């Protein structure tokens, strides 16, 4: 592969157009970024798309992206969507596609090969690639669509090659994901010195993601590592403890002084709170409004106990840390994010796909380390969302209503946490409700039922959960279910809700009705703190 020459150990400083001109046909490219534009090297993505449109090259590309980047608006020219060019892409290895609908549409229309693997598996695969190991052995994905006995992670008919197989390791069944090694890395940092040593002090999440593993993998495979940054400084002036990517791994740097921290913060001054350098007072994070979503989060929070380690999922459960902060119990247990964030609280969403920036973070670790911790059973409780639930308790989040979203870290988290709490409204697509005065009223049902006879595909396997006696709850705005070996059991119903009128008609199956059917706590439905701080203190 053609690489720019380093003279006197100085890293070449290129324009985005010059950098992408070095990418050959059939390259395997790792794409940096997460969520709502965090860590996105946008200049490089736009330059790559521009080069292909003008010249037809490069083509036959394989793109690897554990995280999704975009704003879920098909017409927006952001995120991975700018690379949605079927003449350029041969194959996708994705953790999440829902953030970039244009890219998902290519998969839906069978125009590119595509696999959806767990973010964690792809993250661990980058470490395997760096060490030139053949693949990743894991139990993550067993009994789900990633299992080769189902689809092996394949997302359409065009995708034929098997990248996952079932193997026996000393009498135990594992899935083996074959390593796909990147040959190009398009990464992003904040500052580079003249030797290419990279820091990430202004990046939000804040997160380190997989930068070091990816840079090592590409370097060790003789590939090209390009990093987009905001600024350059004199060589040797960066604090070595702050360097995330050593210059020995970096082949070129592209400077974009206008790169934004995220879509939500575009055009704004640097937010040092979101970058983790400054801490907000406890009352500095605004409260979440009282809606059906907050009801779900409040009930979900009740499944934690002091001292627990949990995770913050996307979707409705993103607010779990913010609600814990409102209740004054955020210091009594620790919430994590799979990208590597430990502790802190998120504010209300600032954008269509943004779950809010994370504030008052206690620590940041590489993403693969976060997933290793999850896979080893480190989570006491997992807060996740659902799109479909069936009568057995299986959950689908990656492919529903004829749209591909992707699993993200969902499978790693749900398969290995000691307890799982799924959250979501019972219907979607136009659903409206009124919450207040200690009850909830359904004003308009959504067009789509979420509790279906059989999920389209399995992202969470109820069979595997029951096999290990995992406690699993399904929290909605109007009732709560729990997983049993016989299927879903209805255990709680909200004030103001009628079983025969508001619950059973929006389900494609009849759940088991608990003999001890309880009323959901009235405090969930009042626009004031629930006052659970003292209850938690008493539990310690």
N, C-alpha and C positions, 0 to 999 in steps of 0.2 A: 504494500500500500504506500502511495506517495505521501510523505510527511514533510512539513516545513523544517528547514535546518535551524538548529540552535547554534548561535555564534557566541562564544565566551559564556556559555551556559545561560544566555538570555532567551526567554521564551518569545517566539514570534508573536507580534501583535498584529492581528489581521482584522479586516472588515468581515462582517457576517458573510457577504458574498464570496470573499476569498476563502474563508474557512470551509463553506459547504462545497466549494469547487473541488476540494480534495477528496470528497466522498465518492468512491467508485460504485459502479453497478453491483447489485447483489450483496451489498453491505448489510450487516446485521447491526442495527442502530438502537442503542439504549436512549430513551427519551426521559429527561429529567422533568420534575414538576409534580405538584400535588394540589388537588381540590380546586379552589377558586383562583388559580393563577399563581399560587405560592411556588417559588423555586422554578418558575417557567422561563427558559431561555428563549423568549419570544422572538428576538431578532434572528436567531438561528433557524427557528421553525419557518418563519416567513421567507427567509432567504432560500431555504431548501425548496419550499414550494415554488417560489419564483423561478429558481434555476430549472426545475423540472418542466414547468409550463413553457419556458422559453426555449429549452434545448432538448427536452425529452429524456434528460439524464439528471440524476441517476435513476435507474429503474431496477425492478426485481428485488426491492428492499424488504427485509424483515425488520419490523419495529417491535421493540420490547418496552412495555411501560407498565410497571406494577400498579402505579397510581393513575387515576383519571384526572385530566386537566381540561377545564372548559367551564361554560356557564349554563349548559343544558339548553341553549337556544340555538336551533339549527342554523339560523341565518347569521349568527355572530361569527366574526372572523378572529376567533381566539382559540387558545388551547391546541389540542391535537387535531381539531377540526380543519385547520389550515392545511394539514397533510393528507386530507381525505381525497387522494388522487389515485384511482384504481390503476392507472397506467404506471404509477410509481411504486405502489406497494404490492408485494407478493403475499406476505404473511404478517399476521399480528399475533403477538403473545401478550395478552392484556390481563391486568388485574381488574380493571374497571373501564367500561366503555360509555356508561350513561352520561358522563360529563360532556362528551363530544358526540352529539347526535349524528353529525355528518359521517364520522368514522363508523359509528354503529350502523348507519344506513348501508354502507358498503358491505358490511357483514350480512345484514338482513337480506340484501339483494344478491348475495352469493358472488360478489365481485372480487373478494379477496379471501384467502385462507385465514382462519381465525381460531384461536384457542383462548379460553378463559381459565386461568389458574388463580389460585389464591395469591394475594399480594405477598404473603409470607413465603410461599413456595418460590415465587419468582425472586424475592429478595434473597432467600437462601441459595437459589440457583446462581446468583451473581457471585456469591462467595465460593461456590463450587467451581465456577468458571475461572475465578482468580487463581485457585489452587490446581486447576486442570483436573478436577475430579469428574467422574462420568455422570454424576447426577445426584439427586436428593432422595433419600429414603425417608418416608414419613407415613403416618397413619391418617394424616389430614386428607380429607376427600373421600375416604371410604364410605360407601353407601350413598354418595351424592353423585351429581352429574359428572364430576371429575373422575369417578371410578370408571376404568375401561370397560367394566361390565354394564355400564350405562352409556355415556358418550365419550368418556376420556377427555372431557373438556372441550371437545370440538363443537363449534358454534354453527356450522352450516354444512351443506352437502359437498361443497367444494373442498372441504378440509378432510384429507384422507390419511395422512401419516399418523401413526400411533406414537405419541410422545410419553405416554404413561402406561405402565404395566404393573400387574400384581405379582409380588415376589414373596417368597418365604424366607425369613431370616430367623434362624434358630427356632423354628416352630411357630413363629408369629407372622401374621400376614401384614405386609406393608405395601404401599404404593411407591413405585420408583419413577420419578420424573427425570427424563434424560436432559442433561445440561445442553442448553443452547447458548453458545458463547458469543457475546457482542464483539464486533470489530470496530465499531465507532461509538463514542460516547458524546452526547451533547448535554453538557451539564451547566449549572449556574452557581455562582457565589456572589459575594458582595465586593471583596477586595482581592486583587492579585498584586504580588510584588513583581519586579522585573524578571525574576526567575520562575514565575508561574506558581508560586505557593499561594494557596487560596484560603480565605476565611469567609465566614457566612454570618457575620455579626448582625446584619440588618434583615436577614431572611426570616419570614414569619412562619408560623406553625406553633413555635419555632421548631425546626426539624433539620436533622442531618441527612435523613433518608439513606440512600445506598451509595453515596458519592464515592467513598474510599474503596469499597468492594468493586464497584463498576470500573473505576479508574484503573485499579489493579488488574481486573479481568481483561480489559481492553489492551492495556500495556503489555501484559504477559502473552497476549495473543498477537502481538505485533501490530495493533490497530492504532486508531487516531482518537486522542482525547482532546476535545475542545471545550473550553469553559467560558461562558459569558459572565462578565462582572460589571459592576457600576464604576469602579475606579482602579487606577494603578498607583502603586507607591514604590519607593526605592527598595531595591533588593536587600533582604536581610533585616528589614525594619518591623516585620510582623512578629507578634508574640508567638513563639513556636507552639505554645499550648492552645492557641486559637486556630491554628492551621488545620483544616479538614482534609485538604488534598495536597500532598507534597508536590513540589514542582517537578520532581523526577518523573512523575506520571503524566504531566501535562504537555501536550504538543503545541497548543496554540491558545491564545486568549483573545476574546472579542470584547471590546468595551462598549457598553451601552449606558451612558450616564443618566438615562431617563427610565431605566427599568423600574417598574412599580413593584411594591412588596406583594400585592395581590390585586385582583380586579376590584375588590371592594375599596382598596386604598389607592387606586389609580389617581394620579394627579394631586395627591395629598402629600404633605410633608412626611418624613419618615416617622412611623409610629414605634417609638422605643418600648412602649408597653407590649405591643404585639410581638416585637422582636425579642422580648424577654429580658431586656436590660434594666427596665424600671418596673416597679411593682405598684399596682393600684391599691388604694384603701379598699377594705372589704365592701364598703358601700359605693365603690367607684364603678362597679359593673351593674348596669341597669337591670331591673327585674324583668322577667318574661311576662307578657300579658296573659291574663286568664282566658284560656281557650281550651278546646278539647285536647290539644296537644299537651298543655301544661297538666291537665288532669292525668293523662297517661304517664307523664314523667313523675308526677308526685306519687302515684301508686307504685310505679316501678321502684322508686327510691326506697320504699318500705321493705324491699327485699334485701337491702344491705344492712349491715350491722357495724358498729364501731370497730375500727381496725382492719376492715376489709380492703382488699385491692380489687378495683373494678376497671372497666374500660368504658369509654365514651363512644358509642356507635354513631353512624350518620343517620340522617332522617330525624324523626321525632325525638329520638333518644339523645341527640346532640345537646339538648338543654339540661341534661341530668346534672352537670356540674354547676350550671347557673342556678338551678333550683336549690341544690344543696347549699350554695353560697347564700341564697336568700334566707334559708332556714338556719344559717349559722353553724352548719355541721360539716362544712367543707374540709375542716382540719381534723375531723374525727375518722375519716377514711380517705384512701388515696385513689384517685381516678387517673387512668392512663389513656393514651391514644396510640394506636398501632404504629403510627409514623415515628414514634420514639419519645413522645411527650409524657412526662410523669408529673402529676399534680397540676394545680391551677384550675381556672374556671373559664367557661366560654360565655360571651355575651350573646344577646339576641342576633339573629341572622342579619347580615348587612347586604346580602345579595341572593340571587335566585338559588344558588347551590352552596352558598357559604354558610357553614354552621356557626359563624362567629369566630373572631380571632381568639386565641387562647391566652389568658392573662395569668400572671403570678405563677408561672410554671416553676417547678422545683428542680427538675433535671431533664436533660435531653440526651438520649442515647441513639446509636444507629438503629435503623428500622429492623434489620435482621436480628439484632439483639433483642428487640422488643418481641418479635415473633418467636424467638427461641424461648423466651420467658413464658409466653402464652402457651406454646406447644408443650412445655414441661408441666403445665397445670398451675402456673403462678397466679391466675386470676381466681378470686373467690366468687365474683359475680360479673356477668357480662350483660351490658345493656345494648340491645340490638333492635332493629326495626324489622317489619315483615311486609311483604307484598301479597303473598298468598299463604294460607294455612289450610291443610286438609284434615279430614276426620281422624287420621292417624296421628296428627301432630307434626307432619313434615312441613317445612317452610321453604318457600321459593322467594328469592330476592333478585335473582340475576336475569330472569327472562319471563316476562309476563305482559299481557295485553299486546302480544305480537311485537314487543320491543325488547332489545337487548340492553341490559344495564351493566351486568358484571357483578362478581361476588366481592371484590375488594378484599378486606381482611376478614370478612364474615365467617368463612368456613374455618379458618384457623382459630378464631375466637370462640365460636359456638361449639366446636368439637371438643375443646379442651378446658373451658372454664368449668369450675365446680358447680355453678348454678347459672342458668341463662334466663333472662327476662326479655321477651320480645314485646315490642310496643308498636301500636298502629291503630288507626281508625278502622271500624268494621267495614266501611265502604269508602270508595274514593271517586274522584271525578265529579266535582260539583257538590260534595258533601258540605252541609252547613248545620251548625248547632248553636245553642245559646247556653252559656254556662254562668251560673251565679245564684246567690241565695241558697246555697247548699244543695243544688240539684243541676241536672242537665236536661235540656229539651232538644230533641231532634227536629230541626226546621226543614231540612231537605236531605234525602238520601243521595248518595253518590251513584253514578252510573255503573260502577264496577263493584261486585262483591269480592271481598278478600277471603272469606271462609268458603272454600270450594270443596267439591267432592273429591277431587284429586288435583294436586298441584301440577302445573305444566312440566316442571322439572324440579328435582330435589336439590336444594342448597344446604338444608339442615335435615339430617336423617333422624327421625324419631326412633327408629329401630335401634340405631347405635346408641342414642341417649338412654333409652330404656334398658339396653344391655348393661350399662354401667350404673343404672339407678340415678341418673342425673336429674335434679329438680329443674323443671322447666315451666315457666309461666308465660301466658299470652295476655297482655294487658291492653284493653281498649278503653275508649272514652265512656262506654256504657256497661261493661262487664269484664270479668277476669276469668280465664280458663287456666287449668293446669294439665300437664301431660300425665297420663296413666298408661299402663300396658294395654288397656282396652280402648284407648283413644282420648279425645279431649273431654275434660270434665269442667262444667260451668260451676264456679265456686263463689262468685260474687256478682252482684248486680247493683247498678248505680241508682241513687235516689232520683225519682222522676221517670224511670225507665220501666216499661212493661215487658215481661218476658215474651208473651204471645204476640205483641204488636211491634216491638222495637228490636228484638233479637232474633228469634227463630225465623221470621220472614226474610232476613238478609243473610241467611246461611243456607248453603246447599246440602247440609246434612244436619241431623239433630244430635247435639252433643249429649254426653252423659250429664244429667242434672244432679248436682250434689244433694244428698239428703240434708246437709247442713248449709244450705244456700244462705250466704251472708250479704249484708248491705255494705257497699263500698263506703269508706269513711267520708262523712259529710264534709270534713275539712278540705278535701280535695276540690270542692266546688264553691269555695268562698274566696273572694279577692283580698286575701290577707295571708300572712305567714301562718303555717299550720301549727307552729309552736312545738315542734318535735325535738328541739334542742335539749330540753330537760329530760325527755324520754331517753334520748341517746346517752346523755351523761349518766343516767341511772343504770344503763346497760353495761357501763365500763367496769 
